[in-house]
Protein backbone atom coordinates (compact mmCIF):
# COMPACT_ATOMS: atom_id res chain seq x y z
CA UNK A 1 0.00 0.00 0.00
CA UNK A 2 1.38 3.42 -0.95
CA UNK A 3 1.92 6.13 1.64
CA UNK A 4 -1.13 8.35 2.03
CA UNK A 5 1.04 11.37 2.73
CA UNK A 6 4.48 11.24 1.17
CA UNK A 7 7.13 13.18 3.08
CA UNK A 8 10.19 14.28 1.11
CA UNK A 9 13.06 16.20 2.66
CA UNK A 10 15.48 17.99 0.38
CA UNK A 11 17.98 20.03 2.34
CA UNK A 12 16.02 22.39 4.59
CA UNK A 13 12.75 21.91 2.66
CA UNK A 14 10.14 19.31 3.59
CA UNK A 15 7.25 18.48 1.26
CA UNK A 16 4.06 16.83 2.49
CA UNK A 17 2.21 15.41 -0.51
CA UNK A 18 -1.33 14.10 -0.13
CA UNK A 19 -1.38 10.81 -2.02
CA UNK A 20 -4.91 9.57 -2.49
CA UNK A 21 -5.43 10.69 -6.09
CA UNK A 22 -8.22 8.20 -6.84
CA UNK A 23 -10.36 10.15 -4.33
CA UNK A 24 -8.96 13.58 -5.24
CA UNK A 25 -7.04 13.41 -1.95
CA UNK A 26 -10.25 13.65 0.08
CA UNK A 27 -9.59 13.45 3.80
CA UNK A 28 -10.70 10.26 5.51
CA UNK A 29 -9.34 9.07 8.85
CA UNK A 30 -6.31 7.16 7.49
CA UNK A 31 -5.01 10.05 5.38
CA UNK A 32 -5.73 12.50 8.21
CA UNK A 33 -3.67 10.40 10.58
CA UNK A 34 -0.89 10.19 8.00
CA UNK A 35 -0.96 13.98 7.63
CA UNK A 36 -0.81 14.48 11.40
CA UNK A 37 2.16 12.12 11.64
CA UNK A 38 3.91 13.92 8.79
CA UNK A 39 3.36 17.30 10.44
CA UNK A 40 4.71 15.96 13.74
CA UNK A 41 7.79 14.70 11.90
CA UNK A 42 8.66 17.90 10.05
CA UNK A 43 7.81 20.34 12.86
CA UNK A 44 10.03 18.39 15.25
CA UNK A 45 12.96 18.53 12.83
CA UNK A 46 15.07 21.68 13.46
CA UNK A 47 16.65 21.23 10.04
CA UNK A 48 13.33 21.92 8.27
CA UNK A 49 13.07 25.61 7.46
CA UNK A 50 10.30 25.62 4.83
CA UNK A 51 7.34 23.28 4.23
CA UNK A 52 5.51 22.59 0.97
CA UNK A 53 1.98 21.15 0.94
CA UNK A 54 0.95 19.50 -2.34
CA UNK A 55 -1.45 16.96 -3.77
CA UNK A 56 -0.90 14.01 -6.09
CA UNK A 57 -3.06 13.78 -9.19
CA UNK A 58 -5.75 16.14 -10.43
CA UNK A 59 -6.56 17.90 -7.15
CA UNK A 60 -4.91 19.48 -4.14
CA UNK A 61 -7.44 18.26 -1.57
CA UNK A 62 -11.14 17.90 -2.37
CA UNK A 63 -12.28 18.35 1.23
CA UNK A 64 -13.43 15.73 3.69
CA UNK A 65 -14.43 12.29 2.44
CA UNK A 66 -18.21 12.61 2.31
CA UNK A 67 -18.60 8.93 1.42
CA UNK A 68 -17.14 8.00 4.81
CA UNK A 69 -19.64 10.29 6.50
CA UNK A 70 -22.51 8.91 4.41
CA UNK A 71 -21.73 5.26 5.13
CA UNK A 72 -23.81 5.50 8.31
CA UNK A 73 -25.70 8.83 8.36
CA UNK A 74 -26.68 8.39 12.00
CA UNK A 75 -23.00 8.31 12.93
CA UNK A 76 -21.73 10.90 10.49
CA UNK A 77 -21.09 13.28 13.36
CA UNK A 78 -18.72 10.73 14.88
CA UNK A 79 -16.72 10.57 11.66
CA UNK A 80 -16.44 14.37 11.58
CA UNK A 81 -15.42 14.50 15.22
CA UNK A 82 -12.77 11.81 14.75
CA UNK A 83 -11.31 13.58 11.70
CA UNK A 84 -11.04 16.92 13.47
CA UNK A 85 -9.64 15.32 16.62
CA UNK A 86 -6.69 14.31 14.44
CA UNK A 87 -6.45 17.31 12.09
CA UNK A 88 -6.86 20.26 14.45
CA UNK A 89 -3.69 19.68 16.50
CA UNK A 90 -1.71 19.20 13.29
CA UNK A 91 -2.96 22.52 11.92
CA UNK A 92 -2.02 24.30 15.13
CA UNK A 93 1.43 22.70 15.04
CA UNK A 94 1.97 23.96 11.49
CA UNK A 95 0.89 27.46 12.46
CA UNK A 96 3.05 27.58 15.59
CA UNK A 97 6.14 26.31 13.78
CA UNK A 98 8.50 28.99 12.45
CA UNK A 99 9.04 27.33 9.05
CA UNK A 100 6.96 29.09 6.38
CA UNK A 101 4.35 26.97 4.59
CA UNK A 102 3.93 27.08 0.80
CA UNK A 103 0.86 25.46 -0.77
CA UNK A 104 1.23 24.08 -4.31
CA UNK A 105 -2.31 23.91 -5.70
CA UNK A 106 -3.35 22.11 -8.88
CA UNK A 107 -6.98 21.44 -9.67
CA UNK A 108 -9.53 21.89 -6.93
CA UNK A 109 -9.11 22.85 -3.30
CA UNK A 110 -12.47 22.39 -1.62
CA UNK A 111 -13.77 22.39 1.93
CA UNK A 112 -10.97 21.38 4.27
CA UNK A 113 -8.61 21.57 1.29
CA UNK A 114 -9.44 25.26 0.93
CA UNK A 115 -8.74 25.67 4.66
CA UNK A 116 -5.33 24.07 4.20
CA UNK A 117 -4.58 26.48 1.36
CA UNK A 118 -5.58 29.46 3.50
CA UNK A 119 -3.31 28.16 6.28
CA UNK A 120 -0.30 28.55 3.97
CA UNK A 121 1.89 31.63 4.04
CA UNK A 122 2.35 31.59 0.26
CA UNK A 123 0.08 29.92 -2.30
CA UNK A 124 1.32 28.90 -5.75
CA UNK A 125 -1.62 27.86 -7.91
CA UNK A 126 -2.40 26.38 -11.28
CA UNK A 127 -3.96 29.00 -13.59
CA UNK A 128 -7.07 26.78 -13.82
CA UNK A 129 -7.33 25.91 -10.13
CA UNK A 130 -10.66 26.32 -8.36
CA UNK A 131 -11.35 27.15 -4.74
CA UNK A 132 -14.68 26.00 -3.34
CA UNK A 133 -16.23 26.26 0.12
CA UNK A 134 -18.65 23.32 -0.52
CA UNK A 135 -20.08 23.08 3.02
CA UNK A 136 -23.44 24.47 1.89
CA UNK A 137 -23.91 21.34 -0.28
CA UNK A 138 -23.87 19.00 2.71
CA UNK A 139 -25.31 21.31 5.41
CA UNK A 140 -21.97 21.31 7.21
CA UNK A 141 -19.82 24.18 8.47
CA UNK A 142 -16.25 25.22 7.72
CA UNK A 143 -13.59 23.18 9.48
CA UNK A 144 -9.79 22.94 9.69
CA UNK A 145 -9.69 26.63 10.52
CA UNK A 146 -11.43 27.75 7.35
CA UNK A 147 -13.62 30.34 9.06
CA UNK A 148 -10.52 31.84 10.77
CA UNK A 149 -7.96 31.65 7.97
CA UNK A 150 -10.28 32.76 5.18
CA UNK A 151 -11.74 35.65 7.15
CA UNK A 152 -8.17 36.83 7.77
CA UNK A 153 -7.25 36.44 4.10
CA UNK A 154 -10.40 37.54 2.29
CA UNK A 155 -12.53 39.52 4.73
CA UNK A 156 -15.99 38.81 6.10
CA UNK A 157 -18.02 39.91 3.06
CA UNK A 158 -16.23 37.65 0.57
CA UNK A 159 -16.15 34.68 2.94
CA UNK A 160 -19.85 34.90 3.78
CA UNK A 161 -20.69 35.14 0.08
CA UNK A 162 -18.68 31.97 -0.61
CA UNK A 163 -20.24 30.16 2.34
CA UNK A 164 -23.83 31.09 1.57
CA UNK A 165 -23.81 30.71 -2.21
CA UNK A 166 -21.18 28.00 -2.63
CA UNK A 167 -19.83 29.95 -5.61
CA UNK A 168 -16.38 28.71 -6.64
CA UNK A 169 -13.48 31.13 -6.86
CA UNK A 170 -11.27 30.92 -9.92
CA UNK A 171 -7.51 31.09 -9.62
CA UNK A 172 -7.48 34.59 -11.08
CA UNK A 173 -10.16 35.73 -8.63
CA UNK A 174 -8.25 34.13 -5.77
CA UNK A 175 -5.13 36.04 -6.71
CA UNK A 176 -6.99 39.36 -6.88
CA UNK A 177 -8.67 38.60 -3.54
CA UNK A 178 -5.34 37.90 -1.86
CA UNK A 179 -5.62 34.15 -1.34
CA UNK A 180 -3.18 33.14 -4.10
CA UNK A 181 0.30 34.62 -4.31
CA UNK A 182 1.45 33.32 -7.71
CA UNK A 183 -0.25 31.81 -10.75
CA UNK A 184 1.66 29.46 -13.06
CA UNK A 185 0.77 26.74 -15.60
CA UNK A 186 -0.29 23.46 -14.03
CA UNK A 187 2.90 21.66 -14.98
CA UNK A 188 5.00 24.32 -13.25
CA UNK A 189 3.19 24.47 -9.91
CA UNK A 190 5.24 21.91 -8.00
CA UNK A 191 8.61 23.08 -9.30
CA UNK A 192 7.76 26.73 -8.62
CA UNK A 193 6.69 25.97 -5.06
CA UNK A 194 9.79 23.89 -4.38
CA UNK A 195 12.13 26.52 -5.80
CA UNK A 196 10.45 29.20 -3.73
CA UNK A 197 10.64 27.03 -0.62
CA UNK A 198 14.34 26.39 -1.18
CA UNK A 199 14.99 30.13 -1.36
CA UNK A 200 12.92 30.87 1.74
CA UNK A 201 14.66 28.05 3.63
CA UNK A 202 17.92 30.01 3.47
CA UNK A 203 16.35 32.94 5.32
CA UNK A 204 16.08 33.85 9.02
CA UNK A 205 13.49 31.22 9.97
CA UNK A 206 12.88 32.39 13.54
CA UNK A 207 12.19 35.90 12.24
CA UNK A 208 9.78 34.46 9.69
CA UNK A 209 7.85 32.91 12.57
CA UNK A 210 7.72 36.33 14.22
CA UNK A 211 6.49 37.86 10.95
CA UNK A 212 3.57 35.42 10.86
CA UNK A 213 2.56 35.94 14.49
CA UNK A 214 2.52 39.70 14.05
CA UNK A 215 0.44 39.51 10.87
CA UNK A 216 -2.00 37.02 12.41
CA UNK A 217 -2.54 39.29 15.41
CA UNK A 218 -2.78 42.58 13.50
CA UNK A 219 -6.49 42.54 12.51
CA UNK A 220 -7.62 42.20 16.13
CA UNK A 221 -5.25 44.45 18.05
CA UNK A 222 -5.04 48.16 18.65
CA UNK A 223 -2.21 50.15 17.13
CA UNK A 224 -0.69 50.57 20.57
CA UNK A 225 -0.78 46.81 21.21
CA UNK A 226 0.66 46.06 17.77
CA UNK A 227 3.47 48.54 18.28
CA UNK A 228 4.27 46.86 21.60
CA UNK A 229 4.20 43.43 19.95
CA UNK A 230 6.51 44.61 17.17
CA UNK A 231 8.88 46.07 19.71
CA UNK A 232 9.00 42.87 21.76
CA UNK A 233 9.49 40.75 18.64
CA UNK A 234 12.27 42.97 17.30
CA UNK A 235 14.08 43.05 20.66
CA UNK A 236 13.92 39.24 20.74
CA UNK A 237 15.10 38.98 17.14
CA UNK A 238 17.99 41.34 17.85
CA UNK A 239 19.35 38.84 20.36
CA UNK A 240 19.49 36.01 17.82
CA UNK A 241 22.45 34.51 16.00
CA UNK A 242 20.80 35.31 12.68
CA UNK A 243 20.41 38.99 13.57
CA UNK A 244 24.09 39.21 14.46
CA UNK A 245 24.95 37.52 11.17
CA UNK A 246 22.60 39.78 9.21
CA UNK A 247 24.06 42.97 10.68
CA UNK A 248 27.61 41.73 10.13
CA UNK A 249 26.84 40.79 6.52
CA UNK A 250 25.14 44.12 5.84
CA UNK A 251 28.08 46.15 7.09
CA UNK A 252 30.54 43.92 5.23
CA UNK A 253 28.44 44.14 2.05
CA UNK A 254 28.19 40.39 1.68
CA UNK A 255 25.29 37.93 1.51
CA UNK A 256 24.21 36.72 4.96
CA UNK A 257 24.38 33.04 5.84
CA UNK A 258 21.43 32.49 8.16
CA UNK A 259 21.05 29.35 10.26
CA UNK A 260 17.41 29.82 11.22
CA UNK A 261 18.21 30.68 14.83
C-alpha positions as CSV (number, residue, x, y, z in Angstrom):
1,X,0.0,0.0,0.0
2,X,1.4,3.4,-0.9
3,X,1.9,6.1,1.6
4,X,-1.1,8.3,2.0
5,X,1.0,11.4,2.7
6,X,4.5,11.2,1.2
7,X,7.1,13.2,3.1
8,X,10.2,14.3,1.1
9,X,13.1,16.2,2.7
10,X,15.5,18.0,0.4
11,X,18.0,20.0,2.3
12,X,16.0,22.4,4.6
13,X,12.7,21.9,2.7
14,X,10.1,19.3,3.6
15,X,7.2,18.5,1.3
16,X,4.1,16.8,2.5
17,X,2.2,15.4,-0.5
18,X,-1.3,14.1,-0.1
19,X,-1.4,10.8,-2.0
20,X,-4.9,9.6,-2.5
21,X,-5.4,10.7,-6.1
22,X,-8.2,8.2,-6.8
23,X,-10.4,10.1,-4.3
24,X,-9.0,13.6,-5.2
25,X,-7.0,13.4,-1.9
26,X,-10.3,13.6,0.1
27,X,-9.6,13.4,3.8
28,X,-10.7,10.3,5.5
29,X,-9.3,9.1,8.9
30,X,-6.3,7.2,7.5
31,X,-5.0,10.0,5.4
32,X,-5.7,12.5,8.2
33,X,-3.7,10.4,10.6
34,X,-0.9,10.2,8.0
35,X,-1.0,14.0,7.6
36,X,-0.8,14.5,11.4
37,X,2.2,12.1,11.6
38,X,3.9,13.9,8.8
39,X,3.4,17.3,10.4
40,X,4.7,16.0,13.7
41,X,7.8,14.7,11.9
42,X,8.7,17.9,10.1
43,X,7.8,20.3,12.9
44,X,10.0,18.4,15.3
45,X,13.0,18.5,12.8
46,X,15.1,21.7,13.5
47,X,16.6,21.2,10.0
48,X,13.3,21.9,8.3
49,X,13.1,25.6,7.5
50,X,10.3,25.6,4.8
51,X,7.3,23.3,4.2
52,X,5.5,22.6,1.0
53,X,2.0,21.2,0.9
54,X,1.0,19.5,-2.3
55,X,-1.4,17.0,-3.8
56,X,-0.9,14.0,-6.1
57,X,-3.1,13.8,-9.2
58,X,-5.8,16.1,-10.4
59,X,-6.6,17.9,-7.2
60,X,-4.9,19.5,-4.1
61,X,-7.4,18.3,-1.6
62,X,-11.1,17.9,-2.4
63,X,-12.3,18.3,1.2
64,X,-13.4,15.7,3.7
65,X,-14.4,12.3,2.4
66,X,-18.2,12.6,2.3
67,X,-18.6,8.9,1.4
68,X,-17.1,8.0,4.8
69,X,-19.6,10.3,6.5
70,X,-22.5,8.9,4.4
71,X,-21.7,5.3,5.1
72,X,-23.8,5.5,8.3
73,X,-25.7,8.8,8.4
74,X,-26.7,8.4,12.0
75,X,-23.0,8.3,12.9
76,X,-21.7,10.9,10.5
77,X,-21.1,13.3,13.4
78,X,-18.7,10.7,14.9
79,X,-16.7,10.6,11.7
80,X,-16.4,14.4,11.6
81,X,-15.4,14.5,15.2
82,X,-12.8,11.8,14.7
83,X,-11.3,13.6,11.7
84,X,-11.0,16.9,13.5
85,X,-9.6,15.3,16.6
86,X,-6.7,14.3,14.4
87,X,-6.5,17.3,12.1
88,X,-6.9,20.3,14.4
89,X,-3.7,19.7,16.5
90,X,-1.7,19.2,13.3
91,X,-3.0,22.5,11.9
92,X,-2.0,24.3,15.1
93,X,1.4,22.7,15.0
94,X,2.0,24.0,11.5
95,X,0.9,27.5,12.5
96,X,3.1,27.6,15.6
97,X,6.1,26.3,13.8
98,X,8.5,29.0,12.4
99,X,9.0,27.3,9.1
100,X,7.0,29.1,6.4
101,X,4.4,27.0,4.6
102,X,3.9,27.1,0.8
103,X,0.9,25.5,-0.8
104,X,1.2,24.1,-4.3
105,X,-2.3,23.9,-5.7
106,X,-3.3,22.1,-8.9
107,X,-7.0,21.4,-9.7
108,X,-9.5,21.9,-6.9
109,X,-9.1,22.8,-3.3
110,X,-12.5,22.4,-1.6
111,X,-13.8,22.4,1.9
112,X,-11.0,21.4,4.3
113,X,-8.6,21.6,1.3
114,X,-9.4,25.3,0.9
115,X,-8.7,25.7,4.7
116,X,-5.3,24.1,4.2
117,X,-4.6,26.5,1.4
118,X,-5.6,29.5,3.5
119,X,-3.3,28.2,6.3
120,X,-0.3,28.6,4.0
121,X,1.9,31.6,4.0
122,X,2.4,31.6,0.3
123,X,0.1,29.9,-2.3
124,X,1.3,28.9,-5.8
125,X,-1.6,27.9,-7.9
126,X,-2.4,26.4,-11.3
127,X,-4.0,29.0,-13.6
128,X,-7.1,26.8,-13.8
129,X,-7.3,25.9,-10.1
130,X,-10.7,26.3,-8.4
131,X,-11.3,27.2,-4.7
132,X,-14.7,26.0,-3.3
133,X,-16.2,26.3,0.1
134,X,-18.7,23.3,-0.5
135,X,-20.1,23.1,3.0
136,X,-23.4,24.5,1.9
137,X,-23.9,21.3,-0.3
138,X,-23.9,19.0,2.7
139,X,-25.3,21.3,5.4
140,X,-22.0,21.3,7.2
141,X,-19.8,24.2,8.5
142,X,-16.2,25.2,7.7
143,X,-13.6,23.2,9.5
144,X,-9.8,22.9,9.7
145,X,-9.7,26.6,10.5
146,X,-11.4,27.8,7.3
147,X,-13.6,30.3,9.1
148,X,-10.5,31.8,10.8
149,X,-8.0,31.6,8.0
150,X,-10.3,32.8,5.2
151,X,-11.7,35.6,7.2
152,X,-8.2,36.8,7.8
153,X,-7.2,36.4,4.1
154,X,-10.4,37.5,2.3
155,X,-12.5,39.5,4.7
156,X,-16.0,38.8,6.1
157,X,-18.0,39.9,3.1
158,X,-16.2,37.7,0.6
159,X,-16.1,34.7,2.9
160,X,-19.9,34.9,3.8
161,X,-20.7,35.1,0.1
162,X,-18.7,32.0,-0.6
163,X,-20.2,30.2,2.3
164,X,-23.8,31.1,1.6
165,X,-23.8,30.7,-2.2
166,X,-21.2,28.0,-2.6
167,X,-19.8,29.9,-5.6
168,X,-16.4,28.7,-6.6
169,X,-13.5,31.1,-6.9
170,X,-11.3,30.9,-9.9
171,X,-7.5,31.1,-9.6
172,X,-7.5,34.6,-11.1
173,X,-10.2,35.7,-8.6
174,X,-8.3,34.1,-5.8
175,X,-5.1,36.0,-6.7
176,X,-7.0,39.4,-6.9
177,X,-8.7,38.6,-3.5
178,X,-5.3,37.9,-1.9
179,X,-5.6,34.2,-1.3
180,X,-3.2,33.1,-4.1
181,X,0.3,34.6,-4.3
182,X,1.5,33.3,-7.7
183,X,-0.2,31.8,-10.7
184,X,1.7,29.5,-13.1
185,X,0.8,26.7,-15.6
186,X,-0.3,23.5,-14.0
187,X,2.9,21.7,-15.0
188,X,5.0,24.3,-13.3
189,X,3.2,24.5,-9.9
190,X,5.2,21.9,-8.0
191,X,8.6,23.1,-9.3
192,X,7.8,26.7,-8.6
193,X,6.7,26.0,-5.1
194,X,9.8,23.9,-4.4
195,X,12.1,26.5,-5.8
196,X,10.4,29.2,-3.7
197,X,10.6,27.0,-0.6
198,X,14.3,26.4,-1.2
199,X,15.0,30.1,-1.4
200,X,12.9,30.9,1.7
201,X,14.7,28.0,3.6
202,X,17.9,30.0,3.5
203,X,16.3,32.9,5.3
204,X,16.1,33.8,9.0
205,X,13.5,31.2,10.0
206,X,12.9,32.4,13.5
207,X,12.2,35.9,12.2
208,X,9.8,34.5,9.7
209,X,7.8,32.9,12.6
210,X,7.7,36.3,14.2
211,X,6.5,37.9,10.9
212,X,3.6,35.4,10.9
213,X,2.6,35.9,14.5
214,X,2.5,39.7,14.0
215,X,0.4,39.5,10.9
216,X,-2.0,37.0,12.4
217,X,-2.5,39.3,15.4
218,X,-2.8,42.6,13.5
219,X,-6.5,42.5,12.5
220,X,-7.6,42.2,16.1
221,X,-5.2,44.4,18.1
222,X,-5.0,48.2,18.6
223,X,-2.2,50.2,17.1
224,X,-0.7,50.6,20.6
225,X,-0.8,46.8,21.2
226,X,0.7,46.1,17.8
227,X,3.5,48.5,18.3
228,X,4.3,46.9,21.6
229,X,4.2,43.4,20.0
230,X,6.5,44.6,17.2
231,X,8.9,46.1,19.7
232,X,9.0,42.9,21.8
233,X,9.5,40.7,18.6
234,X,12.3,43.0,17.3
235,X,14.1,43.0,20.7
236,X,13.9,39.2,20.7
237,X,15.1,39.0,17.1
238,X,18.0,41.3,17.8
239,X,19.3,38.8,20.4
240,X,19.5,36.0,17.8
241,X,22.4,34.5,16.0
242,X,20.8,35.3,12.7
243,X,20.4,39.0,13.6
244,X,24.1,39.2,14.5
245,X,24.9,37.5,11.2
246,X,22.6,39.8,9.2
247,X,24.1,43.0,10.7
248,X,27.6,41.7,10.1
249,X,26.8,40.8,6.5
250,X,25.1,44.1,5.8
251,X,28.1,46.1,7.1
252,X,30.5,43.9,5.2
253,X,28.4,44.1,2.1
254,X,28.2,40.4,1.7
255,X,25.3,37.9,1.5
256,X,24.2,36.7,5.0
257,X,24.4,33.0,5.8
258,X,21.4,32.5,8.2
259,X,21.1,29.4,10.3
260,X,17.4,29.8,11.2
261,X,18.2,30.7,14.8
